[in-house]
Amino acid sequence: MAAEQETKARRGGYYGESVDFGVLYRNQRGICGICRHPVPFETFAVDHVRPTSKGGKHFAWNLQIAHKACNSRKNNKLPSHLAP
Ligand SMILES: [Zn+2]
């Protein structure tokens, strides 16, 4: 899953760095950055704190782990034409 997002990020061509999502998960102690509840390692998604559509970068400092459901709920708040 994490590898898929990494590939998608690169294909999108937006500016960023290669982020180790396993490290990200450990640094955030497996806590969802949106609802603050634990999220299983097998199912976590990676969320841009500042959306790339609003100028956020794909760097570790702008990334947080989240439940897939939380992540898509957040994304749904954005106008669809701005979604990455
Ligand atoms: Zn959550």
PDB file of the backbone (N, CA, C, O) and the ligand in Angstrom, with CONECT records:
HET     ZN  A 101       1
ATOM      1  N   MET A   1       0.826  -1.201   0.000  1.00  0.00           N
ATOM      2  CA  MET A   1       0.000   0.000   0.000  1.00  0.00           C
ATOM      3  C   MET A   1       0.864   1.256   0.000  1.00  0.00           C
ATOM      4  O   MET A   1       0.714   2.127  -0.857  1.00  0.00           O
ATOM      5  N   ALA A   2       1.779   1.338   0.982  1.00  0.00           N
ATOM      6  CA  ALA A   2       2.647   2.506   1.077  1.00  0.00           C
ATOM      7  C   ALA A   2       3.458   2.686  -0.205  1.00  0.00           C
ATOM      8  O   ALA A   2       3.652   3.805  -0.680  1.00  0.00           O
ATOM      9  N   ALA A   3       3.921   1.579  -0.750  1.00  0.00           N
ATOM     10  CA  ALA A   3       4.721   1.649  -1.966  1.00  0.00           C
ATOM     11  C   ALA A   3       3.893   2.203  -3.122  1.00  0.00           C
ATOM     12  O   ALA A   3       4.412   2.922  -3.975  1.00  0.00           O
ATOM     13  N   GLU A   4       2.614   1.869  -3.144  1.00  0.00           N
ATOM     14  CA  GLU A   4       1.739   2.385  -4.196  1.00  0.00           C
ATOM     15  C   GLU A   4       1.669   3.903  -4.139  1.00  0.00           C
ATOM     16  O   GLU A   4       1.736   4.579  -5.166  1.00  0.00           O
ATOM     17  N   GLN A   5       1.532   4.432  -2.924  1.00  0.00           N
ATOM     18  CA  GLN A   5       1.427   5.886  -2.779  1.00  0.00           C
ATOM     19  C   GLN A   5       2.717   6.559  -3.212  1.00  0.00           C
ATOM     20  O   GLN A   5       2.707   7.625  -3.826  1.00  0.00           O
ATOM     21  N   GLU A   6       3.823   5.915  -2.880  1.00  0.00           N
ATOM     22  CA  GLU A   6       5.128   6.468  -3.262  1.00  0.00           C
ATOM     23  C   GLU A   6       5.220   6.561  -4.787  1.00  0.00           C
ATOM     24  O   GLU A   6       5.649   7.575  -5.337  1.00  0.00           O
ATOM     25  N   THR A   7       4.814   5.496  -5.448  1.00  0.00           N
ATOM     26  CA  THR A   7       4.870   5.471  -6.905  1.00  0.00           C
ATOM     27  C   THR A   7       3.959   6.535  -7.487  1.00  0.00           C
ATOM     28  O   THR A   7       4.323   7.225  -8.438  1.00  0.00           O
ATOM     29  N   LYS A   8       2.779   6.664  -6.915  1.00  0.00           N
ATOM     30  CA  LYS A   8       1.811   7.639  -7.390  1.00  0.00           C
ATOM     31  C   LYS A   8       2.383   9.049  -7.246  1.00  0.00           C
ATOM     32  O   LYS A   8       2.223   9.893  -8.128  1.00  0.00           O
ATOM     33  N   ALA A   9       3.057   9.287  -6.112  1.00  0.00           N
ATOM     34  CA  ALA A   9       3.638  10.604  -5.864  1.00  0.00           C
ATOM     35  C   ALA A   9       4.663  10.943  -6.934  1.00  0.00           C
ATOM     36  O   ALA A   9       4.709  12.068  -7.432  1.00  0.00           O
ATOM     37  N   ARG A  10       5.475   9.967  -7.279  1.00  0.00           N
ATOM     38  CA  ARG A  10       6.520  10.228  -8.266  1.00  0.00           C
ATOM     39  C   ARG A  10       5.922  10.428  -9.655  1.00  0.00           C
ATOM     40  O   ARG A  10       6.361  11.283 -10.424  1.00  0.00           O
ATOM     41  N   ARG A  11       4.917   9.624  -9.952  1.00  0.00           N
ATOM     42  CA  ARG A  11       4.310   9.735 -11.268  1.00  0.00           C
ATOM     43  C   ARG A  11       3.633  11.090 -11.418  1.00  0.00           C
ATOM     44  O   ARG A  11       3.599  11.669 -12.504  1.00  0.00           O
ATOM     45  N   GLY A  12       3.085  11.591 -10.288  1.00  0.00           N
ATOM     46  CA  GLY A  12       2.418  12.886 -10.304  1.00  0.00           C
ATOM     47  C   GLY A  12       3.393  14.004 -10.609  1.00  0.00           C
ATOM     48  O   GLY A  12       2.992  15.064 -11.089  1.00  0.00           O
ATOM     49  N   GLY A  13       4.645  13.786 -10.343  1.00  0.00           N
ATOM     50  CA  GLY A  13       5.657  14.752 -10.712  1.00  0.00           C
ATOM     51  C   GLY A  13       5.763  15.943  -9.786  1.00  0.00           C
ATOM     52  O   GLY A  13       6.488  16.890 -10.090  1.00  0.00           O
ATOM     53  N   TYR A  14       5.061  15.925  -8.662  1.00  0.00           N
ATOM     54  CA  TYR A  14       5.204  17.086  -7.787  1.00  0.00           C
ATOM     55  C   TYR A  14       6.447  16.961  -6.924  1.00  0.00           C
ATOM     56  O   TYR A  14       6.953  15.865  -6.683  1.00  0.00           O
ATOM     57  N   TYR A  15       6.911  18.077  -6.477  1.00  0.00           N
ATOM     58  CA  TYR A  15       8.178  18.156  -5.770  1.00  0.00           C
ATOM     59  C   TYR A  15       8.116  17.466  -4.413  1.00  0.00           C
ATOM     60  O   TYR A  15       7.147  17.628  -3.671  1.00  0.00           O
ATOM     61  N   GLY A  16       9.157  16.694  -4.094  1.00  0.00           N
ATOM     62  CA  GLY A  16       9.164  16.034  -2.805  1.00  0.00           C
ATOM     63  C   GLY A  16      10.377  15.158  -2.653  1.00  0.00           C
ATOM     64  O   GLY A  16      11.280  15.171  -3.490  1.00  0.00           O
ATOM     65  N   GLU A  17      10.395  14.395  -1.578  1.00  0.00           N
ATOM     66  CA  GLU A  17      11.506  13.504  -1.309  1.00  0.00           C
ATOM     67  C   GLU A  17      10.970  12.094  -1.164  1.00  0.00           C
ATOM     68  O   GLU A  17       9.764  11.889  -1.027  1.00  0.00           O
ATOM     69  N   SER A  18      11.870  11.121  -1.193  1.00  0.00           N
ATOM     70  CA  SER A  18      11.490   9.749  -0.944  1.00  0.00           C
ATOM     71  C   SER A  18      11.328   9.573   0.565  1.00  0.00           C
ATOM     72  O   SER A  18      12.277   9.754   1.328  1.00  0.00           O
ATOM     73  N   VAL A  19      10.121   9.219   0.980  1.00  0.00           N
ATOM     74  CA  VAL A  19       9.836   9.112   2.410  1.00  0.00           C
ATOM     75  C   VAL A  19       9.629   7.651   2.785  1.00  0.00           C
ATOM     76  O   VAL A  19       8.880   6.930   2.126  1.00  0.00           O
ATOM     77  N   ASP A  20      10.297   7.225   3.844  1.00  0.00           N
ATOM     78  CA  ASP A  20      10.116   5.867   4.350  1.00  0.00           C
ATOM     79  C   ASP A  20       8.873   5.851   5.244  1.00  0.00           C
ATOM     80  O   ASP A  20       8.893   6.349   6.369  1.00  0.00           O
ATOM     81  N   PHE A  21       7.799   5.271   4.720  1.00  0.00           N
ATOM     82  CA  PHE A  21       6.538   5.306   5.454  1.00  0.00           C
ATOM     83  C   PHE A  21       6.582   4.457   6.714  1.00  0.00           C
ATOM     84  O   PHE A  21       5.828   4.708   7.654  1.00  0.00           O
ATOM     85  N   GLY A  22       7.460   3.449   6.748  1.00  0.00           N
ATOM     86  CA  GLY A  22       7.617   2.653   7.959  1.00  0.00           C
ATOM     87  C   GLY A  22       8.171   3.497   9.095  1.00  0.00           C
ATOM     88  O   GLY A  22       7.744   3.373  10.243  1.00  0.00           O
ATOM     89  N   VAL A  23       9.132   4.360   8.759  1.00  0.00           N
ATOM     90  CA  VAL A  23       9.704   5.272   9.753  1.00  0.00           C
ATOM     91  C   VAL A  23       8.647   6.281  10.203  1.00  0.00           C
ATOM     92  O   VAL A  23       8.523   6.596  11.386  1.00  0.00           O
ATOM     93  N   LEU A  24       7.903   6.768   9.236  1.00  0.00           N
ATOM     94  CA  LEU A  24       6.831   7.719   9.529  1.00  0.00           C
ATOM     95  C   LEU A  24       5.852   7.116  10.545  1.00  0.00           C
ATOM     96  O   LEU A  24       5.450   7.761  11.513  1.00  0.00           O
ATOM     97  N   TYR A  25       5.488   5.864  10.288  1.00  0.00           N
ATOM     98  CA  TYR A  25       4.551   5.169  11.170  1.00  0.00           C
ATOM     99  C   TYR A  25       5.116   5.058  12.584  1.00  0.00           C
ATOM    100  O   TYR A  25       4.417   5.303  13.568  1.00  0.00           O
ATOM    101  N   ARG A  26       6.393   4.685  12.668  1.00  0.00           N
ATOM    102  CA  ARG A  26       7.013   4.533  13.998  1.00  0.00           C
ATOM    103  C   ARG A  26       7.126   5.882  14.701  1.00  0.00           C
ATOM    104  O   ARG A  26       6.860   5.987  15.898  1.00  0.00           O
ATOM    105  N   ASN A  27       7.522   6.913  13.954  1.00  0.00           N
ATOM    106  CA  ASN A  27       7.669   8.243  14.561  1.00  0.00           C
ATOM    107  C   ASN A  27       6.350   8.744  15.137  1.00  0.00           C
ATOM    108  O   ASN A  27       6.329   9.449  16.146  1.00  0.00           O
ATOM    109  N   GLN A  28       5.262   8.376  14.495  1.00  0.00           N
ATOM    110  CA  GLN A  28       3.956   8.855  14.955  1.00  0.00           C
ATOM    111  C   GLN A  28       3.264   7.821  15.830  1.00  0.00           C
ATOM    112  O   GLN A  28       2.079   7.936  16.145  1.00  0.00           O
ATOM    113  N   ARG A  29       4.036   6.803  16.215  1.00  0.00           N
ATOM    114  CA  ARG A  29       3.581   5.777  17.158  1.00  0.00           C
ATOM    115  C   ARG A  29       2.271   5.111  16.739  1.00  0.00           C
ATOM    116  O   ARG A  29       1.491   4.669  17.583  1.00  0.00           O
ATOM    117  N   GLY A  30       2.039   5.046  15.443  1.00  0.00           N
ATOM    118  CA  GLY A  30       0.862   4.350  14.945  1.00  0.00           C
ATOM    119  C   GLY A  30      -0.450   5.057  15.236  1.00  0.00           C
ATOM    120  O   GLY A  30      -1.516   4.440  15.249  1.00  0.00           O
ATOM    121  N   ILE A  31      -0.356   6.385  15.472  1.00  0.00           N
ATOM    122  CA  ILE A  31      -1.564   7.149  15.776  1.00  0.00           C
ATOM    123  C   ILE A  31      -2.005   7.940  14.540  1.00  0.00           C
ATOM    124  O   ILE A  31      -1.215   8.652  13.921  1.00  0.00           O
ATOM    125  N   CYS A  32      -3.275   7.795  14.206  1.00  0.00           N
ATOM    126  CA  CYS A  32      -3.845   8.536  13.087  1.00  0.00           C
ATOM    127  C   CYS A  32      -3.762  10.040  13.367  1.00  0.00           C
ATOM    128  O   CYS A  32      -4.194  10.499  14.424  1.00  0.00           O
ATOM    129  N   GLY A  33      -3.208  10.805  12.422  1.00  0.00           N
ATOM    130  CA  GLY A  33      -3.043  12.243  12.622  1.00  0.00           C
ATOM    131  C   GLY A  33      -4.340  13.023  12.518  1.00  0.00           C
ATOM    132  O   GLY A  33      -4.376  14.210  12.845  1.00  0.00           O
ATOM    133  N   ILE A  34      -5.393  12.381  12.074  1.00  0.00           N
ATOM    134  CA  ILE A  34      -6.659  13.088  11.883  1.00  0.00           C
ATOM    135  C   ILE A  34      -7.617  12.835  13.046  1.00  0.00           C
ATOM    136  O   ILE A  34      -8.180  13.782  13.595  1.00  0.00           O
ATOM    137  N   CYS A  35      -7.812  11.564  13.432  1.00  0.00           N
ATOM    138  CA  CYS A  35      -8.755  11.277  14.516  1.00  0.00           C
ATOM    139  C   CYS A  35      -8.044  10.926  15.827  1.00  0.00           C
ATOM    140  O   CYS A  35      -8.687  10.787  16.868  1.00  0.00           O
ATOM    141  N   ARG A  36      -6.694  10.783  15.770  1.00  0.00           N
ATOM    142  CA  ARG A  36      -5.890  10.520  16.969  1.00  0.00           C
ATOM    143  C   ARG A  36      -6.139   9.153  17.596  1.00  0.00           C
ATOM    144  O   ARG A  36      -5.857   8.954  18.778  1.00  0.00           O
ATOM    145  N   HIS A  37      -6.658   8.222  16.827  1.00  0.00           N
ATOM    146  CA  HIS A  37      -6.820   6.845  17.304  1.00  0.00           C
ATOM    147  C   HIS A  37      -5.757   5.976  16.635  1.00  0.00           C
ATOM    148  O   HIS A  37      -5.273   6.310  15.554  1.00  0.00           O
ATOM    149  N   PRO A  38      -5.395   4.865  17.271  1.00  0.00           N
ATOM    150  CA  PRO A  38      -4.395   3.982  16.668  1.00  0.00           C
ATOM    151  C   PRO A  38      -4.873   3.430  15.323  1.00  0.00           C
ATOM    152  O   PRO A  38      -6.054   3.142  15.134  1.00  0.00           O
ATOM    153  N   VAL A  39      -3.936   3.294  14.411  1.00  0.00           N
ATOM    154  CA  VAL A  39      -4.265   2.734  13.097  1.00  0.00           C
ATOM    155  C   VAL A  39      -3.313   1.561  12.836  1.00  0.00           C
ATOM    156  O   VAL A  39      -2.101   1.705  12.997  1.00  0.00           O
ATOM    157  N   PRO A  40      -3.848   0.407  12.438  1.00  0.00           N
ATOM    158  CA  PRO A  40      -2.999  -0.774  12.220  1.00  0.00           C
ATOM    159  C   PRO A  40      -1.990  -0.545  11.101  1.00  0.00           C
ATOM    160  O   PRO A  40      -2.290   0.099  10.096  1.00  0.00           O
ATOM    161  N   PHE A  41      -0.791  -1.082  11.295  1.00  0.00           N
ATOM    162  CA  PHE A  41       0.275  -0.905  10.305  1.00  0.00           C
ATOM    163  C   PHE A  41      -0.137  -1.432   8.936  1.00  0.00           C
ATOM    164  O   PHE A  41       0.246  -0.879   7.904  1.00  0.00           O
ATOM    165  N   GLU A  42      -0.924  -2.510   8.940  1.00  0.00           N
ATOM    166  CA  GLU A  42      -1.295  -3.162   7.673  1.00  0.00           C
ATOM    167  C   GLU A  42      -2.207  -2.282   6.820  1.00  0.00           C
ATOM    168  O   GLU A  42      -2.295  -2.461   5.605  1.00  0.00           O
ATOM    169  N   THR A  43      -2.877  -1.338   7.462  1.00  0.00           N
ATOM    170  CA  THR A  43      -3.923  -0.609   6.732  1.00  0.00           C
ATOM    171  C   THR A  43      -3.745   0.905   6.710  1.00  0.00           C
ATOM    172  O   THR A  43      -4.616   1.613   6.206  1.00  0.00           O
ATOM    173  N   PHE A  44      -2.641   1.415   7.244  1.00  0.00           N
ATOM    174  CA  PHE A  44      -2.559   2.879   7.320  1.00  0.00           C
ATOM    175  C   PHE A  44      -2.382   3.534   5.950  1.00  0.00           C
ATOM    176  O   PHE A  44      -1.822   2.949   5.023  1.00  0.00           O
ATOM    177  N   ALA A  45      -2.869   4.745   5.860  1.00  0.00           N
ATOM    178  CA  ALA A  45      -2.687   5.564   4.666  1.00  0.00           C
ATOM    179  C   ALA A  45      -1.777   6.728   5.048  1.00  0.00           C
ATOM    180  O   ALA A  45      -1.591   7.011   6.231  1.00  0.00           O
ATOM    181  N   VAL A  46      -1.220   7.394   4.061  1.00  0.00           N
ATOM    182  CA  VAL A  46      -0.365   8.553   4.330  1.00  0.00           C
ATOM    183  C   VAL A  46      -1.067   9.796   3.801  1.00  0.00           C
ATOM    184  O   VAL A  46      -1.473   9.865   2.641  1.00  0.00           O
ATOM    185  N   ASP A  47      -1.196  10.770   4.688  1.00  0.00           N
ATOM    186  CA  ASP A  47      -1.925  11.991   4.371  1.00  0.00           C
ATOM    187  C   ASP A  47      -0.973  13.189   4.333  1.00  0.00           C
ATOM    188  O   ASP A  47      -0.067  13.295   5.159  1.00  0.00           O
ATOM    189  N   HIS A  48      -1.182  14.077   3.382  1.00  0.00           N
ATOM    190  CA  HIS A  48      -0.426  15.331   3.373  1.00  0.00           C
ATOM    191  C   HIS A  48      -1.125  16.300   4.317  1.00  0.00           C
ATOM    192  O   HIS A  48      -2.297  16.622   4.119  1.00  0.00           O
ATOM    193  N   VAL A  49      -0.416  16.769   5.343  1.00  0.00           N
ATOM    194  CA  VAL A  49      -1.011  17.700   6.303  1.00  0.00           C
ATOM    195  C   VAL A  49      -1.505  18.934   5.561  1.00  0.00           C
ATOM    196  O   VAL A  49      -2.648  19.357   5.732  1.00  0.00           O
ATOM    197  N   ARG A  50      -0.639  19.502   4.741  1.00  0.00           N
ATOM    198  CA  ARG A  50      -1.070  20.560   3.824  1.00  0.00           C
ATOM    199  C   ARG A  50      -1.210  19.908   2.460  1.00  0.00           C
ATOM    200  O   ARG A  50      -0.213  19.465   1.891  1.00  0.00           O
ATOM    201  N   PRO A  51      -2.419  19.837   1.920  1.00  0.00           N
ATOM    202  CA  PRO A  51      -2.639  19.099   0.676  1.00  0.00           C
ATOM    203  C   PRO A  51      -1.741  19.604  -0.449  1.00  0.00           C
ATOM    204  O   PRO A  51      -1.471  20.801  -0.559  1.00  0.00           O
ATOM    205  N   THR A  52      -1.288  18.679  -1.273  1.00  0.00           N
ATOM    206  CA  THR A  52      -0.425  19.060  -2.391  1.00  0.00           C
ATOM    207  C   THR A  52      -1.165  20.012  -3.330  1.00  0.00           C
ATOM    208  O   THR A  52      -0.545  20.825  -4.017  1.00  0.00           O
ATOM    209  N   SER A  53      -2.492  19.903  -3.355  1.00  0.00           N
ATOM    210  CA  SER A  53      -3.276  20.789  -4.216  1.00  0.00           C
ATOM    211  C   SER A  53      -3.255  22.224  -3.709  1.00  0.00           C
ATOM    212  O   SER A  53      -3.603  23.161  -4.428  1.00  0.00           O
ATOM    213  N   LYS A  54      -2.833  22.376  -2.439  1.00  0.00           N
ATOM    214  CA  LYS A  54      -2.756  23.724  -1.871  1.00  0.00           C
ATOM    215  C   LYS A  54      -1.299  24.120  -1.621  1.00  0.00           C
ATOM    216  O   LYS A  54      -1.010  24.975  -0.784  1.00  0.00           O
ATOM    217  N   GLY A  55      -0.406  23.493  -2.348  1.00  0.00           N
ATOM    218  CA  GLY A  55       0.998  23.873  -2.247  1.00  0.00           C
ATOM    219  C   GLY A  55       1.805  23.049  -1.261  1.00  0.00           C
ATOM    220  O   GLY A  55       2.990  23.317  -1.063  1.00  0.00           O
ATOM    221  N   GLY A  56       1.186  22.044  -0.632  1.00  0.00           N
ATOM    222  CA  GLY A  56       1.913  21.190   0.297  1.00  0.00           C
ATOM    223  C   GLY A  56       2.924  20.335  -0.445  1.00  0.00           C
ATOM    224  O   GLY A  56       2.705  19.966  -1.598  1.00  0.00           O
ATOM    225  N   LYS A  57       4.018  20.022   0.208  1.00  0.00           N
ATOM    226  CA  LYS A  57       5.063  19.238  -0.427  1.00  0.00           C
ATOM    227  C   LYS A  57       5.068  17.808   0.097  1.00  0.00           C
ATOM    228  O   LYS A  57       4.589  17.522   1.195  1.00  0.00           O
ATOM    229  N   HIS A  58       5.626  16.921  -0.724  1.00  0.00           N
ATOM    230  CA  HIS A  58       5.748  15.519  -0.321  1.00  0.00           C
ATOM    231  C   HIS A  58       7.053  15.336   0.442  1.00  0.00           C
ATOM    232  O   HIS A  58       7.991  14.706  -0.047  1.00  0.00           O
ATOM    233  N   PHE A  59       7.097  15.901   1.659  1.00  0.00           N
ATOM    234  CA  PHE A  59       8.235  15.744   2.554  1.00  0.00           C
ATOM    235  C   PHE A  59       7.732  15.168   3.869  1.00  0.00           C
ATOM    236  O   PHE A  59       6.561  15.315   4.217  1.00  0.00           O
ATOM    237  N   ALA A  60       8.629  14.510   4.595  1.00  0.00           N
ATOM    238  CA  ALA A  60       8.226  13.858   5.841  1.00  0.00           C
ATOM    239  C   ALA A  60       7.539  14.838   6.796  1.00  0.00           C
ATOM    240  O   ALA A  60       6.595  14.469   7.494  1.00  0.00           O
ATOM    241  N   TRP A  61       8.013  16.081   6.825  1.00  0.00           N
ATOM    242  CA  TRP A  61       7.418  17.036   7.765  1.00  0.00           C
ATOM    243  C   TRP A  61       6.010  17.435   7.374  1.00  0.00           C
ATOM    244  O   TRP A  61       5.298  18.039   8.176  1.00  0.00           O
ATOM    245  N   ASN A  62       5.599  17.116   6.177  1.00  0.00           N
ATOM    246  CA  ASN A  62       4.234  17.444   5.757  1.00  0.00           C
ATOM    247  C   ASN A  62       3.362  16.194   5.650  1.00  0.00           C
ATOM    248  O   ASN A  62       2.265  16.243   5.094  1.00  0.00           O
ATOM    249  N   LEU A  63       3.851  15.081   6.181  1.00  0.00           N
ATOM    250  CA  LEU A  63       3.104  13.837   6.055  1.00  0.00           C
ATOM    251  C   LEU A  63       2.681  13.317   7.416  1.00  0.00           C
ATOM    252  O   LEU A  63       3.406  13.471   8.399  1.00  0.00           O
ATOM    253  N   GLN A  64       1.531  12.713   7.474  1.00  0.00           N
ATOM    254  CA  GLN A  64       1.092  12.054   8.691  1.00  0.00           C
ATOM    255  C   GLN A  64       0.391  10.757   8.294  1.00  0.00           C
ATOM    256  O   GLN A  64      -0.168  10.641   7.203  1.00  0.00           O
ATOM    257  N   ILE A  65       0.434   9.794   9.201  1.00  0.00           N
ATOM    258  CA  ILE A  65      -0.283   8.561   8.917  1.00  0.00           C
ATOM    259  C   ILE A  65      -1.737   8.765   9.318  1.00  0.00           C
ATOM    260  O   ILE A  65      -2.038   9.574  10.195  1.00  0.00           O
ATOM    261  N   ALA A  66      -2.622   8.043   8.685  1.00  0.00           N
ATOM    262  CA  ALA A  66      -4.051   8.188   8.949  1.00  0.00           C
ATOM    263  C   ALA A  66      -4.781   6.923   8.536  1.00  0.00           C
ATOM    264  O   ALA A  66      -4.266   6.115   7.762  1.00  0.00           O
ATOM    265  N   HIS A  67      -5.995   6.764   9.066  1.00  0.00           N
ATOM    266  CA  HIS A  67      -6.858   5.707   8.557  1.00  0.00           C
ATOM    267  C   HIS A  67      -7.220   6.064   7.118  1.00  0.00           C
ATOM    268  O   HIS A  67      -7.319   7.241   6.770  1.00  0.00           O
ATOM    269  N   LYS A  68      -7.416   5.052   6.292  1.00  0.00           N
ATOM    270  CA  LYS A  68      -7.835   5.332   4.915  1.00  0.00           C
ATOM    271  C   LYS A  68      -9.155   6.112   4.918  1.00  0.00           C
ATOM    272  O   LYS A  68      -9.347   7.030   4.121  1.00  0.00           O
ATOM    273  N   ALA A  69     -10.055   5.732   5.823  1.00  0.00           N
ATOM    274  CA  ALA A  69     -11.359   6.393   5.883  1.00  0.00           C
ATOM    275  C   ALA A  69     -11.203   7.860   6.266  1.00  0.00           C
ATOM    276  O   ALA A  69     -11.848   8.733   5.685  1.00  0.00           O
ATOM    277  N   CYS A  70     -10.339   8.129   7.252  1.00  0.00           N
ATOM    278  CA  CYS A  70     -10.103   9.513   7.677  1.00  0.00           C
ATOM    279  C   CYS A  70      -9.503  10.311   6.533  1.00  0.00           C
ATOM    280  O   CYS A  70      -9.895  11.450   6.281  1.00  0.00           O
ATOM    281  N   ASN A  71      -8.560   9.707   5.853  1.00  0.00           N
ATOM    282  CA  ASN A  71      -7.870  10.374   4.755  1.00  0.00           C
ATOM    283  C   ASN A  71      -8.842  10.736   3.634  1.00  0.00           C
ATOM    284  O   ASN A  71      -8.802  11.849   3.110  1.00  0.00           O
ATOM    285  N   SER A  72      -9.708   9.804   3.269  1.00  0.00           N
ATOM    286  CA  SER A  72     -10.624  10.088   2.166  1.00  0.00           C
ATOM    287  C   SER A  72     -11.698  11.085   2.594  1.00  0.00           C
ATOM    288  O   SER A  72     -12.183  11.874   1.784  1.00  0.00           O
ATOM    289  N   ARG A  73     -12.065  11.039   3.882  1.00  0.00           N
ATOM    290  CA  ARG A  73     -13.028  12.029   4.376  1.00  0.00           C
ATOM    291  C   ARG A  73     -12.436  13.431   4.234  1.00  0.00           C
ATOM    292  O   ARG A  73     -13.118  14.369   3.820  1.00  0.00           O
ATOM    293  N   LYS A  74     -11.170  13.553   4.583  1.00  0.00           N
ATOM    294  CA  LYS A  74     -10.500  14.856   4.493  1.00  0.00           C
ATOM    295  C   LYS A  74     -10.415  15.299   3.037  1.00  0.00           C
ATOM    296  O   LYS A  74     -10.696  16.452   2.708  1.00  0.00           O
ATOM    297  N   ASN A  75     -10.024  14.366   2.171  1.00  0.00           N
ATOM    298  CA  ASN A  75      -9.879  14.703   0.756  1.00  0.00           C
ATOM    299  C   ASN A  75     -11.199  15.125   0.141  1.00  0.00           C
ATOM    300  O   ASN A  75     -11.245  15.952  -0.770  1.00  0.00           O
ATOM    301  N   ASN A  76     -12.279  14.537   0.659  1.00  0.00           N
ATOM    302  CA  ASN A  76     -13.585  14.844   0.099  1.00  0.00           C
ATOM    303  C   ASN A  76     -14.012  16.280   0.361  1.00  0.00           C
ATOM    304  O   ASN A  76     -14.931  16.789  -0.281  1.00  0.00           O
ATOM    305  N   LYS A  77     -13.346  16.926   1.300  1.00  0.00           N
ATOM    306  CA  LYS A  77     -13.684  18.321   1.591  1.00  0.00           C
ATOM    307  C   LYS A  77     -13.139  19.266   0.517  1.00  0.00           C
ATOM    308  O   LYS A  77     -13.580  20.408   0.386  1.00  0.00           O
ATOM    309  N   LEU A  78     -12.175  18.759  -0.242  1.00  0.00           N
ATOM    310  CA  LEU A  78     -11.571  19.598  -1.273  1.00  0.00           C
ATOM    311  C   LEU A  78     -12.415  19.546  -2.543  1.00  0.00           C
ATOM    312  O   LEU A  78     -13.003  18.511  -2.855  1.00  0.00           O
ATOM    313  N   PRO A  79     -12.476  20.633  -3.262  1.00  0.00           N
ATOM    314  CA  PRO A  79     -13.129  20.588  -4.576  1.00  0.00           C
ATOM    315  C   PRO A  79     -12.449  19.532  -5.435  1.00  0.00           C
ATOM    316  O   PRO A  79     -11.221  19.445  -5.447  1.00  0.00           O
ATOM    317  N   SER A  80     -13.218  18.738  -6.146  1.00  0.00           N
ATOM    318  CA  SER A  80     -12.653  17.601  -6.860  1.00  0.00           C
ATOM    319  C   SER A  80     -11.601  18.029  -7.878  1.00  0.00           C
ATOM    320  O   SER A  80     -10.652  17.286  -8.128  1.00  0.00           O
ATOM    321  N   HIS A  81     -11.751  19.205  -8.464  1.00  0.00           N
ATOM    322  CA  HIS A  81     -10.783  19.605  -9.482  1.00  0.00           C
ATOM    323  C   HIS A  81      -9.443  19.987  -8.871  1.00  0.00           C
ATOM    324  O   HIS A  81      -8.455  20.144  -9.588  1.00  0.00           O
ATOM    325  N   LEU A  82      -9.403  20.142  -7.523  1.00  0.00           N
ATOM    326  CA  LEU A  82      -8.145  20.469  -6.868  1.00  0.00           C
ATOM    327  C   LEU A  82      -7.471  19.239  -6.277  1.00  0.00           C
ATOM    328  O   LEU A  82      -6.301  19.290  -5.899  1.00  0.00           O
ATOM    329  N   ALA A  83      -8.215  18.123  -6.197  1.00  0.00           N
ATOM    330  CA  ALA A  83      -7.644  16.918  -5.595  1.00  0.00           C
ATOM    331  C   ALA A  83      -6.470  16.415  -6.430  1.00  0.00           C
ATOM    332  O   ALA A  83      -6.507  16.474  -7.659  1.00  0.00           O
ATOM    333  N   PRO A  84      -5.423  15.918  -5.757  1.00  0.00           N
ATOM    334  CA  PRO A  84      -4.241  15.441  -6.486  1.00  0.00           C
ATOM    335  C   PRO A  84      -4.559  14.224  -7.364  1.00  0.00           C
ATOM    336  O   PRO A  84      -3.673  13.702  -8.042  1.00  0.00           O
TER     337      PRO A  84
HETATM  338 ZN    ZN A 101      -8.311   8.137  11.861  1.00  0.00          ZN2+
END
